[in-house]
Amino acid sequence: MIVPRNRLLISTAAVTIPLALLGAASPESWQILTLVAGGFAAAVLTDAWKARRSLAGIGVELPSVVRTSKNRKAELELRIRNGLLRRRRLRLALDVPPDVGAHSEEVDMILPAGSEWSRLTWTCTPVKRGNYLIRSAYVESVSPLAFWAPRKTLSVESEIRVYPNLIGDKKAAAVFLNRGAFGRHAVRQTGKGRDFEKLREYTPGDSFDEIHWKAAARRARPITKVFQIERTQEVYAVIDASRLSARDAGGDSILERLITAGLVLGLAAERQGDLFGLLTFSDKIETFVRARNGKIHYGACRDALYRLEPRPVTPDFDELCSFLRLRLRRRALIVFLTSLDDPAIAESFMRNVDLIRRQHLILVNMIRPPGAAPLFTPARSQRQEDVSSVDEIYQRLGGHMRWYRLKQLEKTFQRQGVRFSLLEHEGLAAELISQYLTVKRRQLL
């Protein structure tokens, strides 16, 4: 299709208005005026006819898959084909979803003569995690006399995968600082480990039960066995994608925070040499990735999470715990990331977690709901002026009752051998890594 440009509208006004005025002033010159108007119309129509070929041989190619992270600048490399090898001026636009956050809706460029392919970088900053498709590209050129703008829609196939932004979590990033030992603090290991590492010469102070008697007999001198912390243990992050995960937590949904924390935990397990697995659930098992390690496996975990969205259903812990009992034969560290401030959901979880707690080490983590805090804290006792109305008093009393129920739930879990933690959303990933490193240091698994 072709559309008129501003130049055509201005030129038409500049030609027709004076001709009309001259025709009104001197009617005897109508033949000359008619010839001038006809010549202008012929030029416009000829330009429109030639404009049909202005986009001949033009093609656009996009990468089939583009991987980026939320709130991080991404670049799409476009290839524009100039089949006629002529110098052309183009305006290009892509059918980009709003959540991709394109920096510009359209881009003007000039295709050089004699070059079949040209490149263009399209920048965007996605604002939401997910999977987005680009199926159309729109190109516009200019006719020879610049009266018309021919337009064409081209079919393209490109997939933009927007993953969670792990770098944006500064507290989690601080955990990965190299300071001699892995973690936020250099801590001493408890115990000597259980996995055999190597043999060495006996030194005074070594226990007799650490001597390798066969090696000592072969070498005719005492040889000591050295042990290390167990490697290749299985760590699973179990993420709740049910209705409570859709609530807000500091500008993002709870599920967004849980996904980021789960991926950061996977990075920590990878660095420790353990196997990391993933499970997401709602009223059914959504995805399950068996524990492995390596970059390819971590990419599979990201692919399993980047399209996950909360569902308006109640979680089914009966099916979840039965699934874990049947699939996980080896003892593993299972980190639940869920919300248990609903009494019915908490009761269901307590009833079903008994099926797996004896075989596996269970950690349950929950983001503290807004307002769920003890009423009489040092910070609040020093700021009595914060209470401005009677309604606020009742709100704080309600928050204290919610906090008290969660503390009672923590004690119930503790009697069952399950560790429950109520965490702030800002430091969720960092606290998860701290818990994981504590388990490794104390060799609880």
C-alpha positions in Angstrom: 0.0 0.0 0.0 1.1 3.6 -0.5 0.1 6.7 1.5 0.6 10.4 0.7 3.4 12.2 2.4 3.3 15.8 3.7 5.2 16.9 0.6 2.3 15.9 -1.6 -0.2 17.7 0.6 1.9 20.9 0.7 2.6 20.7 -3.0 -1.0 20.2 -3.9 -2.0 23.2 -1.8 0.8 25.3 -3.3 -0.3 24.4 -6.9 -4.1 24.3 -6.7 -4.7 27.4 -4.6 -2.7 29.8 -6.9 -4.3 28.2 -10.0 -7.7 28.7 -8.5 -7.1 32.3 -7.7 -5.6 33.0 -11.2 -8.6 31.2 -12.8 -10.9 33.4 -10.9 -9.0 36.6 -11.8 -8.6 35.8 -15.5 -11.0 33.3 -16.8 -9.6 33.5 -20.3 -6.4 31.7 -19.1 -8.2 28.5 -18.1 -6.5 26.4 -20.8 -3.0 27.2 -19.6 -4.1 26.6 -16.0 -5.6 23.3 -16.9 -2.4 22.2 -18.6 -0.4 23.1 -15.5 -2.8 21.3 -13.2 -2.8 18.3 -15.5 1.0 18.2 -15.6 1.2 18.3 -11.9 -1.4 15.5 -11.6 0.5 13.4 -14.2 3.7 13.9 -12.2 1.9 12.8 -9.0 0.4 9.7 -10.6 3.7 8.8 -12.3 5.4 9.0 -9.0 2.7 6.8 -7.4 3.2 4.2 -10.2 7.0 4.1 -9.6 6.5 3.9 -5.9 5.1 0.4 -6.3 8.6 -0.9 -6.9 10.3 1.1 -4.2 10.2 -1.9 -1.8 11.0 -4.6 -4.3 13.7 -6.9 -3.0 13.5 -5.7 0.6 13.6 -8.4 3.3 14.1 -8.4 7.1 15.6 -11.2 9.2 15.7 -11.4 13.0 17.5 -13.9 15.2 15.2 -16.8 16.0 15.8 -16.6 19.8 16.9 -13.7 21.8 17.7 -14.2 25.5 17.8 -11.3 27.9 16.9 -10.4 31.5 14.2 -8.3 33.0 15.1 -4.6 33.4 18.3 -5.0 31.4 19.1 -3.5 28.1 19.0 -6.0 25.2 20.0 -5.6 21.6 18.4 -7.3 18.6 20.6 -7.7 15.5 18.4 -7.1 12.4 19.6 -8.0 8.9 18.0 -6.0 6.0 18.2 -7.4 2.5 18.5 -5.0 -0.4 17.9 -7.2 -3.4 18.1 -4.5 -6.1 21.4 -3.2 -4.6 20.2 0.4 -5.0 20.6 3.2 -2.5 17.3 3.5 -0.5 15.9 5.3 2.4 13.8 3.1 4.7 11.8 3.5 7.9 11.5 0.3 9.9 9.2 -0.7 12.7 8.7 -4.0 14.5 5.5 -5.5 16.0 7.0 -5.5 19.5 4.8 -6.2 22.6 4.6 -3.4 25.1 6.2 -5.4 27.9 9.4 -5.7 25.8 10.0 -2.0 26.2 11.4 -0.9 22.8 13.4 2.3 23.0 12.0 3.6 19.8 8.9 2.6 17.8 10.6 3.2 14.4 14.1 3.6 13.0 15.2 5.5 9.9 18.1 4.2 7.9 19.7 4.4 4.5 20.7 1.2 2.6 23.9 1.8 0.7 24.2 1.0 -3.0 26.0 -2.2 -4.0 25.5 -3.9 -0.7 22.9 -6.7 -0.5 22.8 -7.0 3.4 22.8 -4.2 6.0 22.7 -4.5 9.8 20.7 -2.6 12.3 20.7 -2.9 16.1 17.3 -2.6 17.8 17.5 -1.9 21.5 14.9 -2.6 24.2 14.6 -3.0 27.9 12.0 -5.7 28.9 9.9 -4.8 32.0 8.3 -8.1 32.6 9.5 -11.7 32.6 8.1 -14.0 30.0 8.1 -15.2 26.4 7.4 -12.7 23.6 7.0 -13.3 19.9 7.7 -10.8 17.0 5.9 -11.9 13.9 5.7 -8.8 11.7 8.1 -6.1 10.5 6.9 -2.9 8.8 8.9 -1.1 6.3 8.3 2.2 4.6 10.2 3.9 1.7 10.0 7.1 -0.3 8.9 7.4 -3.9 11.3 9.1 -6.5 9.6 12.5 -6.2 8.9 12.0 -2.4 5.2 12.4 -2.9 4.3 8.9 -1.7 5.3 6.6 1.1 5.0 2.9 0.0 4.5 0.6 3.0 4.9 -3.2 3.3 4.4 -5.8 6.0 7.0 -8.5 6.2 6.6 -11.8 8.1 9.4 -12.6 10.6 9.8 -15.1 13.3 11.7 -14.1 16.5 11.3 -15.2 20.1 12.4 -13.0 23.0 12.9 -14.9 26.2 13.0 -12.6 29.2 14.6 -14.2 32.3 14.6 -13.0 35.9 17.2 -10.4 36.7 19.6 -11.9 39.2 22.1 -9.0 39.1 19.5 -6.6 40.3 19.4 -8.3 43.7 22.4 -6.6 45.4 22.2 -8.6 48.6 22.3 -11.8 46.7 25.2 -10.6 44.6 27.1 -9.7 47.7 26.9 -13.3 48.8 29.0 -14.3 45.8 32.0 -12.1 46.7 35.2 -14.0 46.8 36.7 -13.5 50.3 38.5 -16.8 50.9 35.4 -18.8 51.8 32.2 -19.0 49.9 29.4 -17.0 51.6 28.8 -13.8 53.4 31.2 -14.7 56.1 34.2 -16.9 56.4 33.0 -19.6 58.7 34.7 -22.7 60.1 33.6 -26.1 59.0 32.0 -28.3 61.6 33.4 -31.8 61.5 35.8 -33.3 59.1 33.6 -34.4 56.2 32.7 -37.8 55.1 34.0 -38.1 51.5 37.5 -39.4 51.0 39.8 -36.9 49.3 43.4 -38.0 49.4 46.2 -39.6 51.4 49.0 -37.8 53.1 51.9 -38.4 55.5 51.0 -38.9 59.1 51.4 -35.8 61.3 51.4 -35.7 65.1 47.8 -35.3 66.3 46.1 -37.4 63.7 43.7 -39.9 65.1 44.4 -43.6 64.8 41.0 -44.2 63.1 42.2 -41.9 60.3 45.2 -44.0 59.4 45.0 -46.0 56.2 46.6 -49.2 57.4 47.0 -50.9 54.0 48.8 -47.8 52.5 50.9 -47.6 55.7 51.9 -51.3 55.3 52.9 -50.8 51.6 55.0 -47.7 52.3 56.3 -48.8 55.7 55.3 -45.6 57.4 52.0 -44.2 58.7 49.7 -42.7 56.1 46.6 -40.6 57.0 43.3 -40.4 55.2 42.0 -36.9 54.4 38.3 -36.3 54.1 36.3 -33.4 52.6 32.7 -32.1 52.7 30.4 -34.2 50.7 29.9 -33.2 47.0 27.2 -33.9 44.5 24.4 -33.8 47.0 21.0 -33.1 45.7 19.4 -29.7 46.4 15.8 -29.0 45.2 14.0 -25.6 45.1 10.2 -26.2 45.3 8.4 -23.0 44.2 4.7 -22.3 44.9 2.9 -20.7 41.9 -0.7 -20.8 43.4 -3.0 -17.9 44.2 -1.1 -16.5 47.2 2.1 -16.0 45.1 0.4 -13.3 43.1 0.4 -10.8 46.0 2.7 -7.8 45.9 6.1 -7.9 47.6 8.0 -4.6 47.3 6.9 -3.8 43.7 7.1 -7.3 42.3 4.9 -10.3 42.9 5.8 -12.9 45.5 6.3 -15.4 42.7 8.8 -13.1 41.0 10.9 -13.0 44.2 10.7 -16.7 44.7 11.8 -17.4 41.1 14.8 -15.1 41.5 15.8 -16.7 44.9 15.4 -20.2 43.4 17.8 -19.4 40.6 20.3 -17.8 42.9 20.2 -20.9 45.1 20.9 -22.9 42.0 24.1 -20.9 41.3 25.2 -21.4 44.8 24.7 -25.2 44.6 26.6 -25.2 41.3 29.5 -23.4 42.9 29.6 -25.8 45.8 29.6 -28.8 43.4 26.2 -30.0 44.4 23.3 -31.1 42.1 20.5 -28.6 41.8 16.9 -29.5 40.9 13.7 -27.6 40.5 10.0 -28.2 41.0 7.1 -25.8 40.5 3.5 -26.5 41.6 0.0 -25.1 42.1 -2.9 -27.4 42.2 -0.8 -29.8 40.2 2.9 -30.3 39.4 3.8 -27.7 36.8 7.4 -28.5 36.0 10.0 -30.9 37.4 13.7 -30.7 36.6 15.8 -33.5 38.2 18.9 -32.5 40.0 22.0 -32.2 37.9 24.8 -29.6 37.3 26.4 -27.7 34.5 25.6 -24.7 32.3 23.2 -26.6 30.1 21.2 -27.8 33.1 21.1 -24.3 34.6 19.8 -23.1 31.3 17.1 -25.8 31.5 16.1 -24.5 34.9 15.8 -20.9 33.6 13.7 -22.1 30.7 11.4 -23.9 33.1 10.8 -20.7 35.2 10.8 -17.7 32.9 7.2 -18.3 31.7 5.8 -19.3 35.1 2.9 -17.2 36.2 0.7 -17.4 39.3 -2.6 -19.3 39.0 -5.8 -18.5 41.0 -5.9 -22.0 42.6 -5.2 -23.5 46.0 -2.0 -25.5 46.3 -2.3 -29.3 46.4 0.3 -30.4 48.9 -1.1 -34.0 48.9 -0.1 -34.5 45.3 3.2 -32.5 45.8 4.5 -34.6 48.7 3.4 -37.9 47.1 5.3 -36.8 43.9 8.4 -36.0 45.9 8.2 -39.3 47.9 8.0 -41.3 44.7 10.6 -39.4 42.6 13.3 -38.6 45.0 14.9 -41.8 46.3 18.1 -40.3 47.5 18.2 -38.1 50.5 18.1 -34.4 49.4 17.8 -30.9 50.7 14.3 -29.7 49.8 13.8 -25.9 50.0 10.1 -25.0 49.9 9.3 -21.4 48.8 5.7 -20.9 49.6 3.1 -18.9 51.6 1.5 -20.4 54.7 -0.3 -17.5 56.2 -3.6 -19.0 55.2 -4.5 -21.4 58.1 -6.1 -24.0 55.8 -3.1 -24.1 53.5 -0.7 -24.3 56.5 -2.7 -27.2 58.0 -2.6 -29.0 54.7 1.1 -28.6 54.4 1.8 -29.8 57.9 -0.3 -32.9 57.4 1.4 -33.9 54.1 5.0 -32.9 54.8 5.1 -35.8 57.3 5.4 -38.1 54.3 8.9 -36.8 53.3 10.4 -35.2 56.4 12.0 -38.4 57.6 13.8 -39.1 54.4 14.8 -35.6 53.4 16.0 -32.4 55.0 13.2 -29.9 54.7 13.6 -26.1 54.8 10.4 -24.0 54.5 10.8 -20.3 53.6 8.1 -17.7 53.4 8.1 -14.0 52.7 6.7 -12.0 55.6 3.3 -10.6 54.8 2.9 -6.8 55.0 2.1 -5.8 58.5 2.8 -9.1 60.1 5.1 -8.0 62.9 5.1 -8.0 66.7 3.2 -5.1 68.2 5.7 -4.2 70.9 9.1 -3.9 69.3 12.0 -1.5 70.2 11.6 0.4 67.0 7.9 1.0 67.4 8.1 1.7 71.2 10.4 4.6 70.3 8.0 6.0 67.7 4.6 6.3 69.4 3.7 9.2 67.1 3.4 6.7 64.2 0.0 5.7 65.5 -2.3 8.4 64.1 -5.8 6.9 64.4 -7.8 4.2 66.1 -8.0 2.2 62.9 -4.2 2.0 62.8 -4.2 0.5 66.2 -6.5 -2.3 65.1 -4.4 -2.8 62.0 -1.3 -3.3 64.1 -3.2 -5.7 66.4 -4.2 -7.7 63.3 -0.6 -7.7 62.1 0.5 -8.9 65.5 -2.0 -11.8 65.5 -0.8 -12.9 62.0 2.8 -12.8 63.2 1.9 -14.8 66.3 0.2 -17.5 64.3 3.2 -17.8 62.1 5.5 -18.1 65.1 3.3 -20.9 66.5 3.5 -22.5 63.1 7.3 -22.3 63.3 7.3 -24.1 66.7 5.0 -26.8 65.3 7.4 -27.4 62.4 10.4 -27.4 64.7 8.8 -30.3 66.7 8.5 -32.2 63.3 12.1 -31.6 62.4 11.2 -29.1 59.7 12.9 -25.7 59.7 10.6 -22.7 59.0 11.8 -19.2 58.3 9.9 -16.0 57.9 12.0 -13.7 55.6 12.0 -10.2 54.2 11.5 -10.0 50.4 14.6 -7.8 49.9 17.1 -10.4 51.3 15.3 -13.6 50.4 18.0 -14.9 48.0 20.8 -14.0 50.4 19.1 -15.7 53.3 18.5 -18.9 51.2 22.2 -19.1 50.4 23.0 -18.5 54.1 20.7 -21.4 55.1 22.2 -23.7 52.4 25.8 -22.9 53.4 24.9 -23.6 57.1 23.6 -27.0 56.1 26.8 -27.7 54.2 29.0 -26.4 57.0 27.3 -28.5 59.7 26.9 -31.5 57.4 23.2 -31.9 58.2 22.5 -33.5 54.9 
